[in-house]
Amino acid sequence: MTHLKQPISFEFFPPKTEAGKEKLKGVGERLAAVDPHFFSVTYGAGGSTQQGTLETLQTLRATGIDTAPHLSCIGATRDELRELLKSYKENNIKRLVALRGDLPSGMGMGGELRYANELVEFIREEFGQDFTLEVAAYPETHPQAPSFEADLQNFVRKCQAGADSAITQYFFNADAYFYFMDRVRAAGVDIPVIPGIMPITNYTKLARFSDACGAEIPRYIRKQLEAFGDDTASIQAFGEDVIARLCQQLLDGGAPGIHFYTLNQAEASLNILNKLR
């Protein structure tokens, strides 16, 4: 059991190899032991891992934890989305993460729905309140948004369309989250916005991810990680301290929970949780 008052949740991606699938079972069981609110499972660009999402869902649901698939609308027709949602409903899935989704390279804006707010509207029109809907939030601004203001309005539209709560892109600066929340509340949005947290375990991967998704790595973190070179033990110890401090700041400042991007690993998230009082 976690000793936090606020709920925690964990995100996974569909493993591509048999070894990865086998490993996921153990990781799911270890993380289920801290009694998370839910697990979420990502969805490939253009639905490329839709089958993998279903398999991963089944593996994780075997732990007894509520499990939420990501659902993206890019490249999908209303009929395809309706069928997928029906199958989720038949399989007693109660929670979804509703996203626009990434554009597969070389593809235009395919599909009948172009934005996440249209997807949320569609789900509410077709299925009413059958699903709890999470949407994405970007405290440091979506990398494709023309401005902070435009991105904020996009977020407000998703909430007004019927989202129940939101999960943020990961970030390392608590002030970015608090400023975003002040602006969101001022815009009349009152749903819970859960900070997304990325444990630091590998500098090269982290830098690549962060450049792609627009997450700022503060200079002091970058410099320290660069200095460790290939010393993975030092990277992990430093990463756990930095992220635990960030989580504590967020929770002390009123964040309604924490969502860990696990990258299908248990160790770092569990160590961070153990550091939180």
C-alpha positions in Angstrom: 0.0 0.0 0.0 1.2 3.5 -0.7 1.4 5.8 2.3 0.4 8.8 0.2 -3.1 10.4 0.7 -3.2 11.3 -3.0 -3.8 8.6 -5.6 -1.0 7.5 -7.8 -1.2 5.9 -11.3 1.3 4.3 -13.7 1.7 4.3 -17.5 3.0 1.4 -19.6 3.6 0.9 -23.3 2.9 -2.4 -25.2 6.1 -4.5 -25.2 7.3 -5.6 -28.7 9.2 -8.8 -27.7 8.2 -12.0 -25.8 10.8 -11.2 -23.2 9.2 -7.7 -22.7 5.8 -9.2 -22.4 7.0 -11.7 -19.8 8.8 -9.0 -17.8 5.7 -6.7 -17.9 3.8 -9.3 -15.8 6.3 -9.0 -12.9 6.4 -5.2 -13.2 2.6 -4.9 -13.1 2.4 -7.1 -10.0 5.1 -5.1 -8.2 3.4 -1.8 -9.0 -0.1 -3.2 -8.2 1.2 -3.9 -4.7 1.3 -0.1 -3.9 -2.5 0.0 -4.6 -2.5 2.5 -7.5 -5.7 4.3 -8.7 -5.2 2.9 -12.2 -2.7 1.7 -14.9 -2.7 3.3 -18.4 -1.5 1.8 -21.6 -0.3 3.8 -24.6 -1.3 3.5 -28.2 1.0 3.7 -31.2 0.9 6.3 -33.9 -1.9 5.7 -36.3 -3.1 2.8 -34.2 0.0 0.8 -35.0 0.0 -1.0 -31.6 -3.7 -1.3 -31.1 -3.4 -5.1 -30.8 -0.5 -4.6 -28.4 -2.6 -2.2 -26.3 -5.3 -4.8 -25.9 -2.8 -7.6 -24.9 -1.0 -5.3 -22.5 -4.4 -4.2 -21.0 -5.3 -7.9 -20.4 -1.9 -8.6 -18.7 -2.2 -5.6 -16.4 -5.9 -6.2 -15.6 -4.9 -9.6 -14.3 -3.4 -7.7 -11.3 -6.8 -6.5 -10.3 -6.0 -2.8 -10.9 -8.4 -0.6 -13.0 -6.7 -0.3 -16.4 -7.2 2.5 -19.0 -6.2 2.3 -22.7 -5.0 5.4 -24.5 -7.3 6.1 -27.4 -6.2 8.5 -30.2 -8.4 9.8 -33.0 -5.8 10.6 -35.7 -6.2 8.3 -38.7 -9.4 6.7 -37.4 -13.0 6.9 -38.7 -16.0 7.4 -36.4 -17.0 3.8 -37.2 -13.6 2.4 -36.2 -13.6 4.4 -33.0 -17.2 3.3 -32.2 -16.3 -0.4 -32.7 -13.2 -0.1 -30.5 -15.2 1.7 -27.8 -17.9 -1.0 -27.9 -15.3 -3.7 -27.4 -13.8 -1.8 -24.5 -17.3 -1.4 -23.0 -18.0 -5.1 -23.5 -14.7 -5.9 -21.8 -15.7 -3.8 -18.8 -13.1 -1.1 -19.3 -14.3 2.0 -17.4 -11.6 4.5 -18.0 -9.9 5.9 -21.2 -7.2 8.4 -21.9 -8.6 10.4 -24.9 -5.9 11.9 -27.1 -5.4 13.4 -30.5 -2.4 11.1 -31.0 0.8 11.6 -32.8 0.9 11.9 -36.6 2.7 8.9 -38.1 5.6 10.2 -40.2 4.6 11.0 -43.7 0.9 11.0 -42.9 -1.4 14.0 -43.2 -4.2 14.6 -40.7 -6.1 11.5 -41.6 -9.3 10.4 -39.9 -12.6 12.1 -39.3 -11.8 13.7 -35.9 -8.8 16.0 -35.8 -8.6 17.1 -32.2 -8.9 15.6 -28.8 -11.9 17.8 -27.9 -13.7 16.3 -30.9 -12.9 12.8 -29.6 -14.2 13.6 -26.1 -17.4 15.0 -27.6 -17.8 11.9 -29.8 -17.4 9.5 -26.8 -19.8 11.5 -24.7 -22.4 11.6 -27.6 -22.1 7.9 -28.3 -21.5 6.4 -24.8 -22.7 9.1 -22.3 -21.0 8.6 -19.0 -19.9 5.0 -19.6 -16.3 5.9 -19.4 -14.2 8.1 -17.1 -12.2 10.3 -19.6 -8.7 11.5 -19.0 -7.2 14.1 -21.3 -3.6 15.4 -21.7 -2.3 18.7 -20.4 0.9 20.5 -21.3 2.2 22.9 -18.5 5.2 23.8 -20.7 3.0 24.0 -23.9 2.5 21.4 -26.6 5.4 21.3 -29.0 3.1 22.0 -32.0 1.1 24.7 -30.3 1.7 28.2 -31.7 1.6 29.8 -28.2 0.9 29.1 -24.5 -2.4 30.9 -24.9 -3.5 28.9 -27.9 -2.5 25.7 -26.0 -4.4 26.7 -22.9 -7.6 27.3 -25.0 -7.2 23.8 -26.6 -7.0 22.4 -23.1 -10.1 24.3 -21.9 -12.0 23.0 -25.0 -11.2 19.4 -24.1 -12.4 20.0 -20.5 -15.6 21.7 -21.7 -16.2 18.7 -24.1 -16.6 16.4 -21.1 -13.2 15.3 -19.7 -13.3 14.1 -16.1 -9.6 14.7 -15.3 -6.3 15.4 -17.0 -2.7 14.0 -16.9 0.2 16.3 -17.8 3.1 15.8 -20.0 6.1 15.3 -17.7 8.1 18.3 -16.6 10.9 19.0 -14.0 9.9 22.5 -12.9 7.1 22.6 -10.3 6.5 26.3 -11.1 5.5 25.4 -14.7 2.7 23.2 -13.2 1.5 25.8 -10.6 1.5 28.6 -13.2 -0.5 26.4 -15.6 -3.0 25.5 -12.9 -3.5 29.2 -11.9 -4.3 29.9 -15.6 -6.6 26.8 -15.9 -8.6 27.7 -12.8 -8.9 31.4 -14.0 -10.3 30.0 -17.3 -13.1 28.3 -15.2 -11.8 24.7 -15.5 -12.0 22.8 -12.2 -11.2 19.2 -13.1 -8.3 17.5 -11.3 -5.0 17.9 -13.3 -2.5 15.1 -12.3 1.2 15.9 -12.8 2.9 13.3 -15.1 6.3 12.3 -13.7 9.2 10.8 -15.6 11.8 9.0 -13.4 15.4 9.7 -14.5 17.3 6.5 -15.3 19.1 7.2 -18.5 20.4 10.6 -19.7 20.6 9.9 -23.4 17.0 8.6 -23.6 15.7 11.3 -21.4 17.3 14.1 -23.5 15.9 12.5 -26.7 12.3 12.1 -25.3 12.4 15.6 -23.8 13.5 17.3 -27.1 10.6 15.5 -28.9 7.9 16.3 -26.5 8.9 19.8 -25.4 9.8 19.0 -21.8 12.5 21.3 -20.5 15.4 19.7 -18.6 16.7 22.3 -16.2 20.4 23.1 -16.8 21.5 21.9 -13.3 19.9 18.5 -14.0 21.5 18.3 -17.5 24.9 19.3 -16.3 24.9 16.8 -13.4 23.7 14.0 -15.6 26.3 14.8 -18.2 29.0 14.7 -15.5 28.0 11.2 -14.4 28.7 9.8 -17.9 28.0 6.0 -17.9 27.8 5.8 -14.1 24.2 4.4 -14.0 24.1 4.0 -10.2 24.9 7.7 -9.7 22.4 8.7 -12.4 19.7 6.7 -10.7 20.4 7.9 -7.2 20.5 11.6 -8.3 17.4 11.0 -10.5 15.4 9.5 -7.6 16.4 12.4 -5.3 15.5 15.1 -7.8 12.2 13.5 -8.8 11.2 12.7 -5.2 11.8 16.4 -4.3 9.7 17.5 -7.3 6.8 15.1 -6.3 6.9 16.4 -2.7 6.8 20.0 -3.9 3.8 19.2 -6.2 1.9 17.3 -3.5 2.6 20.0 -0.9 1.3 22.6 -3.3 -2.0 20.8 -3.8 -1.5 18.4 -6.8 -4.3 15.9 -6.7 -2.0 12.9 -7.3 1.0 11.6 -9.3 1.1 9.7 -12.6 4.4 7.9 -13.3 5.6 7.3 -16.8 7.2 3.9 -15.9 8.8 3.0 -19.3 7.8 -0.6 -18.2 10.1 -0.5 -15.2 9.1 -0.7 -11.5 12.3 0.1 -9.6 12.6 3.9 -10.1 8.9 4.7 -9.4 8.9 2.5 -6.2 12.1 4.1 -4.9 10.7 7.6 -5.5 7.5 6.6 -3.7 9.5 5.3 -0.8 11.3 8.7 -0.5 8.0 10.5 -0.2 6.7 10.9 3.3 
